């Protein structure tokens, strides 16, 4: 029997009876795109607090974030009245762990307690011994009693110190008890990084109402209380001017595999898995050697090699934590938005919301500047104005081409026409708008222009993916817009450039003022408004510039004809005029002339201008209407010159008639001598 007893003791000590932790792991994003990161946070329970007496140390009130003062609710409460009320969603400026779980908000009761998160639904909370399943739970009990703010007292919260050693303070000043007389002054202080809680009590003069002071877990099953202050009425024996520190058990976490993690220890790590990975979290409570473990799976979707956003579509965003290296931000289909790499004097950290939007086309915003269709807005959650990083943005050549089609009219130089275009690359300007806004006209801060002359600014053509990659070192985040350098003013001022349709021809006119000795003009035509070809080139002296210029396009194409003037001054500077659009509206041919119409031994020439290919019949008839000769001709687009045979005709008067399936017959008089 004795041996059996010893065996059972051994089993209890080394197996079943060993203290165990329940470990929980949570990934902000359980599914990520390839190359993306996610924050994983671990917590463990049960966890207890050690209570120690410390000197009283109230932090001087800041006089901000006042919830109630002198019988009035300065900040509207969420529920109740000033006898029993609660303020919810009060933010903590850092993540605070309470009984092993992280919190960033609290709710504050008029009755002396602070609940972690916003799970408590009660406003009261007196008359029971801690721990108790009766609400409130998950609560720090400063002086939990039947207090009232209906006539006097001040309740406020504030943050003291600087990261990573800030203190979040909830301060109750001279708050009366509901009955029995007396007031209480105390503070609840939450310490960043260490997760220590301190309760400092300066006065608690009521001796008739039940009061409690301590901490309690979410289930109401575990508590740590100040001796003599657990639902007791008279705290005189324990003194009034004192402080108590509640120190949580230290839980050490170890993570594996560590290769794709930002760290192998700590309660939170950033994971950047290359493939779907199961991460193991091992935990140990250094106070009692209790252990536990769990796993978190992060699934990886292969990233596509397509840029996010569609022309004219809505903004596309992703909000994830940035890793220590390069982090790709992608849309729900893993299409690429931007890449961010922490760098510089204040490397960006935590979550970043990265957005891109593609307008229907490049457009002017504000009074003059032209911007490419693709734009970005990138905002870190923490320190957006001062965080530093290298940001990589992406653009398509088609977006550059679209910009270039409008650049000359807007006074901008051309973006790269393709990968070898070094001049176009040097023309590129990335404009960063600081502050907040939705377009270049309303950002609240200043803007900074980046060009290839700026340190660390690069423009690279990715031949594998067929897109442009622009990397910019930033000091603060906000909006990013692409434009180009402005064209410097020329020594030639264009007064006007206009055109008019004249039958089957187009007449173009322009006039300039010249201050240089020489000016060159190249009249260009396009069928789509993008690709232009030269029709004619003119070089003029300053004296010649005083007169207007004109040119007739004898062969416009069917449909729309786009005309512009390329202007080159003596220094080689180039500018472009406005674009004139003329449409060739006539559907068929137009007879220009029969010349000469008085012939002897020579043939007459019939000139026909047509907008499209067509077959016609030319008939020569005498005064009786008898057809003397007839010929079938295939017309080509543009001007056609057709000889009319007259050498075999006798002297007399004849009609030359043109027959077409699309036009009424047209006749000319011909006289043969």
HELIX and SHEET records of a PDB file:
HELIX    1   1 UNK A    2  UNK A   11  1                                  10    
HELIX    2   2 UNK A   12  UNK A   16  3                                   5    
HELIX    3   3 UNK A  236  UNK A  238  5                                   3    
HELIX    4   4 UNK A  397  UNK A  407  1                                  11    
HELIX    5   5 UNK A  408  UNK A  410  5                                   3    
HELIX    6   6 UNK A  422  UNK A  427  1                                   6    
HELIX    7   7 UNK A  544  UNK A  546  5                                   3    
SHEET    1   A 3 UNK A  22  UNK A  27  0                                        
SHEET    2   A 3 UNK A  38  UNK A  45 -1                                        
SHEET    3   A 3 UNK A 268  UNK A 271 -1                                        
SHEET    1   B 4 UNK A  31  UNK A  33  0                                        
SHEET    2   B 4 UNK A 291  UNK A 301  1                                        
SHEET    3   B 4 UNK A 277  UNK A 285 -1                                        
SHEET    4   B 4 UNK A 251  UNK A 256 -1                                        
SHEET    1   C 6 UNK A  49  UNK A  54  0                                        
SHEET    2   C 6 UNK A 242  UNK A 248 -1                                        
SHEET    3   C 6 UNK A 197  UNK A 204 -1                                        
SHEET    4   C 6 UNK A 183  UNK A 191 -1                                        
SHEET    5   C 6 UNK A 167  UNK A 177 -1                                        
SHEET    6   C 6 UNK A 147  UNK A 148 -1                                        
SHEET    1   D 8 UNK A  49  UNK A  54  0                                        
SHEET    2   D 8 UNK A 242  UNK A 248 -1                                        
SHEET    3   D 8 UNK A 197  UNK A 204 -1                                        
SHEET    4   D 8 UNK A 183  UNK A 191 -1                                        
SHEET    5   D 8 UNK A 167  UNK A 177 -1                                        
SHEET    6   D 8 UNK A 154  UNK A 160 -1                                        
SHEET    7   D 8 UNK A  66  UNK A  69 -1                                        
SHEET    8   D 8 UNK A  72  UNK A  73 -1                                        
SHEET    1   E 7 UNK A  79  UNK A  81  0                                        
SHEET    2   E 7 UNK A  84  UNK A  98 -1                                        
SHEET    3   E 7 UNK A 101  UNK A 109 -1                                        
SHEET    4   E 7 UNK A 113  UNK A 116 -1                                        
SHEET    5   E 7 UNK A 139  UNK A 144 -1                                        
SHEET    6   E 7 UNK A 211  UNK A 216 -1                                        
SHEET    7   E 7 UNK A 223  UNK A 232 -1                                        
SHEET    1   F 6 UNK A 316  UNK A 321  0                                        
SHEET    2   F 6 UNK A 351  UNK A 358 -1                                        
SHEET    3   F 6 UNK A 374  UNK A 380 -1                                        
SHEET    4   F 6 UNK A 479  UNK A 484 -1                                        
SHEET    5   F 6 UNK A 428  UNK A 433 -1                                        
SHEET    6   F 6 UNK A 447  UNK A 450 -1                                        
SHEET    1   G 5 UNK A 326  UNK A 330  0                                        
SHEET    2   G 5 UNK A 336  UNK A 342 -1                                        
SHEET    3   G 5 UNK A 388  UNK A 395 -1                                        
SHEET    4   G 5 UNK A 467  UNK A 475 -1                                        
SHEET    5   G 5 UNK A 458  UNK A 462 -1                                        
SHEET    1   H 2 UNK A 363  UNK A 364  0                                        
SHEET    2   H 2 UNK A 370  UNK A 371 -1                                        
SHEET    1   I 3 UNK A 492  UNK A 502  0                                        
SHEET    2   I 3 UNK A 505  UNK A 514 -1                                        
SHEET    3   I 3 UNK A 549  UNK A 553 -1                                        
SHEET    1   J 4 UNK A 532  UNK A 541  0                                        
SHEET    2   J 4 UNK A 518  UNK A 526 -1                                        
SHEET    3   J 4 UNK A 559  UNK A 569 -1                                        
SHEET    4   J 4 UNK A 574  UNK A 576 -1                                        
SHEET    1   K 4 UNK A 532  UNK A 541  0                                        
SHEET    2   K 4 UNK A 518  UNK A 526 -1                                        
SHEET    3   K 4 UNK A 559  UNK A 569 -1                                        
SHEET    4   K 4 UNK A 580  UNK A 584 -1                                        
SHEET    1   L 3 UNK A 590  UNK A 595  0                                        
SHEET    2   L 3 UNK A 604  UNK A 610 -1                                        
SHEET    3   L 3 UNK A 638  UNK A 644 -1                                        
SHEET    1   M 5 UNK A 598  UNK A 599  0                                        
SHEET    2   M 5 UNK A 666  UNK A 672  1                                        
SHEET    3   M 5 UNK A 652  UNK A 659 -1                                        
SHEET    4   M 5 UNK A 614  UNK A 621 -1                                        
SHEET    5   M 5 UNK A 627  UNK A 635 -1                                        
END                                                                             
